[in-house]
């Protein structure tokens, strides 16, 4: 559980940073516009208590931050054999040639957590996208977390 708490705090910090750093320009996108890794299985609220705890911690952190932003979370279960490199390559390919710009400050590569972030927009339509891979810590498969932050 401590690992997931650390992951939640790390992700919250990155989400706030994504929002604070967004600075290029376009119409806002919605979560429906964000590609999903093939064969990823949506984890609905209530399906996985640990994922629910992770999302709740991030939502609580955003609420306490006082920032006026919209944060959307989607969590997915990943089949065995899907690695962070697979996830990262998929999203880099999918977002190549778009107005999303990778921000190296939003990247993390560790045994427990891999994440990469993109920024886009300006003015009243700043957005950040975070894709995070939480390793298979408990033997239930890895988890993919997609966070879209919109001002």
C-alpha positions as CSV (number, residue, x, y, z in Angstrom):
1,X,0.0,0.0,0.0
2,X,2.9,2.4,0.7
3,X,4.0,2.0,-2.8
4,X,0.7,3.0,-4.2
5,X,0.6,6.0,-1.8
6,X,4.0,7.1,-3.1
7,X,2.8,6.6,-6.7
8,X,-0.4,8.6,-6.0
9,X,1.6,11.5,-4.5
10,X,4.1,11.4,-7.5
11,X,1.2,11.4,-10.0
12,X,-0.5,14.3,-8.2
13,X,2.6,16.4,-8.2
14,X,3.0,15.7,-12.0
15,X,-0.6,16.5,-12.7
16,X,-0.3,19.9,-11.0
17,X,3.0,20.5,-12.9
18,X,1.3,19.6,-16.2
19,X,-1.4,22.1,-15.6
20,X,1.0,24.8,-14.5
21,X,3.4,24.4,-17.4
22,X,1.0,24.1,-20.3
23,X,1.8,26.8,-22.9
24,X,1.2,26.0,-26.6
25,X,-2.2,26.7,-28.5
26,X,-5.3,24.8,-29.8
27,X,-8.9,23.8,-29.1
28,X,-9.3,21.6,-26.0
29,X,-9.6,17.8,-26.4
30,X,-11.6,15.4,-24.2
31,X,-10.7,12.1,-22.8
32,X,-12.6,10.5,-25.7
33,X,-10.0,11.9,-28.0
34,X,-7.1,10.3,-26.2
35,X,-6.0,6.9,-27.7
36,X,-6.2,3.8,-25.5
37,X,-3.5,1.1,-25.6
38,X,-4.8,-1.9,-27.6
39,X,-6.3,-4.7,-25.4
40,X,-6.2,-2.5,-22.3
41,X,-9.2,-3.2,-20.1
42,X,-11.1,-0.3,-18.5
43,X,-11.1,-0.5,-14.7
44,X,-14.4,1.0,-13.5
45,X,-14.8,2.6,-10.2
46,X,-15.4,-0.1,-7.6
47,X,-13.6,-2.8,-9.6
48,X,-10.3,-2.6,-7.9
49,X,-9.9,-1.1,-4.4
50,X,-6.2,-0.2,-4.9
51,X,-6.9,1.7,-8.1
52,X,-9.9,3.4,-6.5
53,X,-7.5,4.5,-3.6
54,X,-5.0,5.8,-6.1
55,X,-7.6,7.8,-8.0
56,X,-9.2,9.1,-4.8
57,X,-5.8,10.3,-3.5
58,X,-5.2,12.2,-6.7
59,X,-8.7,13.7,-6.8
60,X,-8.3,14.8,-3.1
61,X,-4.9,16.3,-3.9
62,X,-6.3,18.3,-6.8
63,X,-9.3,19.5,-4.7
64,X,-6.9,20.6,-1.9
65,X,-4.6,22.4,-4.3
66,X,-7.3,25.0,-5.0
67,X,-6.5,25.0,-8.7
68,X,-9.5,25.7,-11.0
69,X,-9.0,22.8,-13.4
70,X,-10.9,19.8,-14.7
71,X,-9.1,16.6,-14.2
72,X,-10.2,13.3,-15.8
73,X,-8.8,9.9,-14.9
74,X,-9.1,6.6,-16.7
75,X,-7.5,3.5,-15.4
76,X,-6.9,0.3,-17.4
77,X,-5.7,-3.2,-16.6
78,X,-2.9,-4.5,-18.9
79,X,-2.3,-8.0,-19.9
80,X,0.8,-9.9,-18.9
81,X,3.8,-9.1,-21.0
82,X,2.9,-5.5,-21.6
83,X,5.9,-3.4,-20.6
84,X,6.4,0.3,-19.9
85,X,8.4,0.5,-23.2
86,X,5.4,-0.9,-25.0
87,X,3.1,1.8,-23.5
88,X,5.5,4.6,-24.0
89,X,6.2,3.7,-27.6
90,X,2.5,3.4,-28.4
91,X,1.7,6.9,-27.0
92,X,4.7,8.5,-28.6
93,X,3.6,7.1,-31.9
94,X,0.0,8.1,-31.5
95,X,0.8,11.7,-30.4
96,X,3.5,12.2,-33.0
97,X,2.6,14.9,-35.5
98,X,0.0,16.5,-33.2
99,X,0.2,19.6,-31.2
100,X,1.0,17.7,-28.0
101,X,4.6,18.4,-26.9
102,X,6.4,16.0,-24.7
103,X,7.8,17.6,-21.5
104,X,10.9,15.8,-20.2
105,X,10.2,17.2,-16.7
106,X,7.1,15.1,-16.6
107,X,8.9,11.8,-17.2
108,X,9.7,9.1,-14.7
109,X,11.3,5.8,-15.2
110,X,11.6,3.5,-12.1
111,X,10.9,-0.1,-11.3
112,X,7.5,0.7,-9.9
113,X,6.4,3.6,-12.1
114,X,6.9,4.8,-15.6
115,X,5.2,8.0,-16.9
116,X,5.4,10.6,-19.6
117,X,3.6,13.8,-20.0
118,X,2.6,16.1,-22.8
119,X,1.4,19.7,-22.9
120,X,-0.7,21.7,-25.3
121,X,-2.9,24.8,-25.5
122,X,-2.8,28.4,-24.2
123,X,-4.9,30.9,-22.4
124,X,-8.2,29.4,-21.3
125,X,-7.5,26.1,-23.0
126,X,-4.3,24.9,-21.5
127,X,-4.1,21.1,-21.2
128,X,-1.8,18.4,-19.9
129,X,-1.8,14.7,-20.6
130,X,-0.1,12.2,-18.3
131,X,0.3,8.5,-19.2
132,X,1.5,6.4,-16.3
133,X,2.3,2.7,-16.0
134,X,2.2,1.2,-12.6
135,X,4.2,-2.1,-12.5
136,X,2.6,-5.4,-11.6
137,X,3.4,-5.0,-7.9
138,X,0.8,-7.4,-6.4
139,X,0.7,-10.0,-9.2
140,X,-2.6,-8.8,-10.6
141,X,-1.1,-7.2,-13.8
142,X,0.2,-3.8,-14.5
143,X,-2.1,-0.7,-14.5
144,X,-2.3,2.1,-17.0
145,X,-3.4,5.5,-15.8
146,X,-4.3,8.3,-18.2
147,X,-4.9,11.8,-16.7
148,X,-6.2,14.7,-18.7
149,X,-5.9,18.1,-17.1
150,X,-7.8,21.0,-18.6
151,X,-8.0,24.6,-17.5
